[in-house]
């Protein structure tokens, strides 16, 4: 499975299992669908894939402060959207 298929799969899993917000899922799925996304984004895509299972609505809160918040994921999405000229649905 290539990185973009993995991104799609992990996004759908995070929506189902971790309650990833729809507005982030839409943007992640748009990134996964970019047909001409260059290989220079592979590291960033891989980091996003690794973040998704760690998504937690209340991440970075409280004593332990573990997990990945929507702000962290959104910042990673924004970097990729900017790198690819906003072609991945950066309208949000």
Backbone as ProteinMPNN parsed JSONL, in Angstrom:
{"seq_chain_A": "XXXXXXXXXXXXXXXXXXXXXXXXXXXXXXXXXXXXXXXXXXXXXXXXXXXXXXXXXXXXXXXXXXXXXXXXXXXXXXXXXXXXXXXXXXXX", "coords_chain_A": {"N_chain_A": [[0.847, -1.169, 0.0], [0.635, 2.169, -0.914], [1.819, 5.417, 0.314], [-0.239, 7.321, 0.102], [-2.567, 5.836, -0.071], [-2.406, 4.649, 2.417], [-2.655, 6.942, 4.003], [-5.289, 7.647, 3.421], [-6.63, 5.363, 4.435], [-5.881, 5.393, 7.192], [-6.956, 7.845, 7.906], [-9.735, 7.402, 7.598], [-10.025, 5.424, 9.527], [-9.339, 6.87, 11.844], [-11.436, 8.676, 11.938], [-13.567, 6.959, 12.435], [-12.775, 5.496, 14.788], [-11.489, 7.287, 16.554], [-12.857, 9.62, 16.551], [-12.076, 11.724, 14.828], [-12.399, 15.013, 13.695], [-14.727, 15.951, 11.128], [-14.066, 18.126, 9.428], [-11.297, 18.078, 9.37], [-10.841, 15.522, 8.388], [-11.869, 15.686, 5.78], [-10.014, 17.374, 4.56], [-7.671, 15.854, 4.853], [-8.337, 13.608, 3.303], [-8.536, 14.826, 0.838], [-5.855, 15.496, 0.436], [-4.843, 12.904, 0.252], [-5.855, 12.214, -2.172], [-4.45, 13.629, -4.062], [-3.165, 13.542, -7.214], [-0.7, 14.216, -8.307], [1.105, 14.614, -6.31], [4.213, 15.299, -5.011], [7.214, 13.378, -4.313], [8.694, 14.659, -2.433], [7.132, 15.218, -0.343], [6.794, 12.962, 1.102], [7.893, 12.362, 3.691], [6.45, 14.124, 5.324], [3.829, 13.241, 4.869], [4.038, 10.679, 5.91], [4.511, 11.32, 8.622], [2.027, 12.449, 9.242], [0.389, 10.187, 8.929], [1.335, 8.675, 11.048], [0.509, 10.254, 13.166], [-2.286, 10.132, 13.196], [-3.475, 7.753, 14.49], [-2.99, 8.517, 17.076], [-4.596, 10.609, 17.613], [-6.554, 12.597, 19.739], [-9.358, 14.006, 21.163], [-9.066, 15.459, 23.499], [-6.355, 15.84, 23.715], [-3.096, 16.778, 24.862], [-4.015, 17.958, 27.143], [-4.436, 18.374, 30.643], [-2.661, 16.524, 33.201], [-0.847, 14.528, 32.139], [-0.771, 15.059, 29.361], [-0.736, 13.749, 26.822], [-0.971, 12.401, 23.47], [-2.286, 13.512, 20.255], [-3.385, 16.565, 19.177], [-6.16, 18.287, 17.545], [-5.168, 20.711, 16.641], [-2.44, 20.263, 16.173], [-2.553, 18.345, 14.125], [-3.94, 19.839, 12.22], [-2.07, 21.869, 11.657], [-0.051, 20.386, 10.416], [-1.448, 19.501, 8.171], [-1.957, 21.968, 6.946], [0.652, 22.791, 6.263], [1.286, 20.914, 4.264], [-0.738, 21.489, 2.402], [-0.036, 24.112, 1.686], [2.434, 23.629, 0.544], [1.665, 22.349, -1.746], [0.275, 24.18, -3.201], [-2.291, 24.708, -2.234], [-4.048, 22.955, -3.37], [-5.376, 20.906, -2.168], [-7.897, 21.272, -1.021], [-7.879, 23.512, 0.731], [-9.684, 25.345, 1.59], [-10.908, 25.567, 4.022]], "CA_chain_A": [[0.0, 0.0, 0.0], [1.453, 3.382, -0.966], [1.577, 6.372, 1.394], [-1.51, 8.024, -0.039], [-3.591, 4.853, 0.302], [-2.311, 4.537, 3.882], [-3.224, 8.166, 4.562], [-6.744, 7.492, 3.299], [-7.056, 4.306, 5.356], [-5.715, 5.862, 8.573], [-7.924, 8.925, 8.12], [-11.049, 6.792, 7.811], [-9.97, 4.738, 10.826], [-9.355, 7.894, 12.895], [-12.81, 9.197, 12.002], [-14.406, 5.915, 13.039], [-12.349, 5.044, 16.114], [-10.984, 8.35, 17.422], [-13.708, 10.795, 16.376], [-11.397, 12.815, 14.13], [-13.412, 15.916, 13.145], [-14.979, 15.869, 9.69], [-13.371, 19.164, 8.664], [-9.914, 17.622, 9.167], [-10.89, 14.329, 7.538], [-12.07, 16.126, 4.395], [-8.743, 17.907, 4.067], [-6.741, 14.728, 4.744], [-8.732, 12.789, 2.153], [-8.158, 15.592, -0.356], [-4.41, 15.289, 0.271], [-4.637, 11.52, -0.195], [-6.304, 12.107, -3.565], [-3.638, 14.424, -4.991], [-2.511, 12.619, -8.141], [0.666, 14.611, -8.676], [1.843, 14.998, -5.108], [5.604, 14.894, -5.21], [7.839, 12.543, -3.293], [9.305, 15.474, -1.39], [6.173, 15.293, 0.758], [6.666, 11.634, 1.715], [8.158, 12.411, 5.129], [5.334, 14.805, 5.972], [2.674, 12.334, 4.793], [4.298, 9.612, 6.884], [4.277, 11.884, 9.959], [0.571, 12.547, 9.412], [-0.114, 8.821, 9.112], [1.704, 8.263, 12.406], [-0.253, 11.067, 14.115], [-3.723, 9.857, 13.206], [-3.917, 6.848, 15.555], [-2.771, 9.162, 18.364], [-5.514, 11.737, 17.758], [-7.429, 12.575, 20.911], [-10.057, 15.275, 21.296], [-8.554, 16.171, 24.667], [-4.896, 15.701, 23.743], [-2.295, 17.872, 25.404], [-4.71, 18.519, 28.303], [-4.258, 17.671, 31.898], [-1.355, 16.24, 33.795], [0.044, 13.762, 31.273], [-0.627, 15.8, 28.114], [-0.348, 12.853, 25.734], [-1.844, 12.376, 22.31], [-2.118, 14.516, 19.215], [-4.595, 17.38, 19.126], [-6.592, 18.757, 16.236], [-4.291, 21.817, 16.227], [-1.203, 19.683, 15.643], [-2.88, 17.745, 12.827], [-4.282, 20.908, 11.284], [-0.836, 22.535, 11.243], [0.611, 19.489, 9.46], [-2.239, 19.564, 6.941], [-1.734, 23.288, 6.339], [1.99, 22.793, 5.629], [1.198, 20.154, 3.009], [-1.575, 22.252, 1.462], [0.76, 25.235, 1.187], [3.477, 23.063, -0.313], [1.054, 21.923, -3.0], [-0.502, 25.259, -3.775], [-3.663, 24.729, -1.772], [-4.886, 22.114, -4.224], [-5.992, 19.826, -1.408], [-9.078, 21.685, -0.292], [-7.479, 24.381, 1.83], [-10.693, 26.388, 1.735], [-11.462, 25.648, 5.376]], "C_chain_A": [[0.899, 1.24, 0.0], [1.042, 4.364, 0.136], [0.208, 7.028, 1.313], [-2.686, 7.104, 0.268], [-3.591, 4.659, 1.816], [-2.901, 5.756, 4.559], [-4.747, 8.089, 4.53], [-7.256, 6.499, 4.336], [-6.988, 4.775, 6.812], [-6.669, 7.008, 8.902], [-9.298, 8.349, 8.417], [-11.111, 6.065, 9.155], [-10.05, 5.759, 11.97], [-10.734, 8.531, 13.048], [-13.686, 8.216, 12.773], [-14.043, 5.644, 14.502], [-11.992, 6.17, 17.082], [-11.782, 9.645, 17.32], [-12.959, 11.998, 15.803], [-12.469, 13.703, 13.495], [-13.508, 15.833, 11.619], [-14.188, 16.899, 8.894], [-11.898, 18.817, 8.457], [-9.879, 16.421, 8.229], [-11.033, 14.713, 6.069], [-10.757, 16.618, 3.797], [-7.7, 16.806, 3.908], [-7.064, 13.864, 3.537], [-8.414, 13.507, 0.842], [-6.658, 15.462, -0.617], [-4.122, 13.888, -0.264], [-4.99, 11.348, -1.664], [-5.473, 12.923, -4.546], [-2.863, 13.498, -5.922], [-1.061, 12.954, -8.431], [1.466, 15.091, -7.481], [3.257, 14.437, -5.198], [6.137, 14.079, -4.046], [8.529, 13.358, -2.204], [8.378, 15.649, -0.193], [6.067, 13.969, 1.515], [6.882, 11.646, 3.225], [6.998, 13.052, 5.882], [4.074, 13.94, 5.969], [2.84, 11.224, 5.823], [4.079, 10.099, 8.32], [2.791, 12.018, 10.247], [-0.042, 11.172, 9.679], [0.162, 8.346, 10.539], [0.927, 9.035, 13.475], [-1.691, 10.595, 14.277], [-4.173, 8.862, 14.277], [-3.783, 7.457, 16.959], [-3.717, 10.338, 18.607], [-6.406, 11.53, 18.978], [-8.039, 13.961, 21.049], [-9.473, 16.116, 22.428], [-7.036, 16.06, 24.806], [-4.249, 16.965, 24.274], [-2.974, 18.567, 26.579], [-4.346, 17.722, 29.543], [-2.815, 17.386, 32.249], [-0.386, 15.563, 32.826], [0.272, 14.47, 29.938], [-0.189, 14.96, 26.939], [-1.343, 12.968, 24.585], [-1.526, 13.495, 21.343], [-3.437, 15.263, 19.086], [-4.951, 17.751, 17.697], [-5.706, 19.893, 15.738], [-2.993, 21.314, 15.605], [-1.453, 19.086, 14.258], [-3.195, 18.821, 11.804], [-3.047, 21.653, 10.792], [-0.076, 21.689, 10.214], [-0.125, 19.497, 8.117], [-1.95, 20.872, 6.211], [-0.382, 23.349, 5.635], [1.955, 22.056, 4.293], [0.359, 20.889, 1.968], [-0.802, 23.414, 0.859], [1.837, 24.757, 0.223], [2.926, 22.712, -1.696], [0.056, 22.93, -3.533], [-1.965, 25.281, -3.373], [-4.597, 23.85, -2.559], [-5.634, 21.045, -3.459], [-7.156, 20.289, -0.556], [-8.778, 22.567, 0.899], [-8.476, 25.488, 2.086], [-11.221, 26.505, 3.144], [-10.682, 26.584, 6.255]], "O_chain_A": [[1.814, 1.348, 0.816], [0.032, 4.16, 0.81], [-0.434, 7.264, 2.337], [-3.696, 7.552, 0.812], [-4.65, 4.52, 2.428], [-3.576, 5.631, 5.581], [-5.412, 8.43, 5.509], [-8.224, 6.784, 5.04], [-7.933, 4.574, 7.575], [-7.134, 7.131, 10.035], [-9.953, 8.757, 9.376], [-12.136, 6.094, 9.834], [-10.753, 5.531, 12.955], [-11.146, 8.882, 14.154], [-14.45, 8.609, 13.655], [-14.927, 5.574, 15.356], [-12.17, 6.029, 18.292], [-11.423, 10.65, 17.934], [-13.17, 13.135, 16.224], [-13.362, 13.191, 12.819], [-12.506, 15.667, 10.923], [-13.69, 16.595, 7.809], [-11.31, 19.227, 7.456], [-8.997, 16.316, 7.377], [-10.383, 14.121, 5.208], [-10.435, 16.304, 2.651], [-6.93, 16.813, 2.947], [-6.158, 13.434, 2.823], [-8.062, 12.867, -0.149], [-6.239, 15.333, -1.768], [-3.263, 13.709, -1.126], [-4.485, 10.442, -2.326], [-5.758, 12.915, -5.744], [-1.997, 12.749, -5.469], [-0.274, 12.068, -8.766], [2.398, 15.883, -7.625], [3.455, 13.245, -5.431], [5.584, 14.091, -2.947], [8.908, 12.812, -1.168], [8.788, 16.165, 0.847], [5.311, 13.878, 2.482], [6.131, 11.005, 3.96], [6.608, 12.58, 6.95], [3.336, 13.911, 6.954], [1.892, 10.872, 6.525], [3.523, 9.371, 9.143], [2.341, 11.737, 11.358], [-0.893, 11.024, 10.556], [-0.68, 7.695, 11.159], [0.711, 8.521, 14.573], [-2.249, 10.653, 15.373], [-5.188, 9.113, 14.928], [-4.392, 6.969, 17.912], [-3.663, 10.985, 19.652], [-6.934, 10.443, 19.212], [-7.328, 14.966, 21.051], [-9.396, 17.341, 22.325], [-6.504, 16.176, 25.91], [-4.786, 18.066, 24.15], [-2.555, 19.655, 26.974], [-3.994, 16.545, 29.471], [-1.884, 17.939, 31.664], [0.766, 15.979, 32.709], [1.395, 14.481, 29.434], [0.638, 15.395, 26.138], [-2.414, 13.558, 24.724], [-0.631, 14.309, 21.569], [-4.488, 14.648, 18.906], [-4.167, 17.559, 16.768], [-5.508, 20.029, 14.531], [-2.508, 21.877, 14.624], [-0.668, 19.292, 13.334], [-2.769, 18.732, 10.652], [-2.984, 22.03, 9.622], [0.475, 22.224, 9.253], [0.503, 19.501, 7.058], [-1.726, 20.878, 5.001], [-0.278, 23.895, 4.537], [2.528, 22.521, 3.307], [0.706, 20.908, 0.787], [-0.898, 23.672, -0.341], [2.114, 25.403, -0.787], [3.645, 22.773, -2.693], [-0.893, 22.573, -4.231], [-2.797, 25.82, -4.102], [-5.816, 23.977, -2.438], [-6.455, 20.338, -4.043], [-7.379, 19.75, 0.528], [-9.364, 22.388, 1.967], [-8.143, 26.478, 2.739], [-11.928, 27.466, 3.446], [-11.024, 26.76, 7.424]]}, "name": "protein", "num_of_chains": 1, "seq": "XXXXXXXXXXXXXXXXXXXXXXXXXXXXXXXXXXXXXXXXXXXXXXXXXXXXXXXXXXXXXXXXXXXXXXXXXXXXXXXXXXXXXXXXXXXX"}
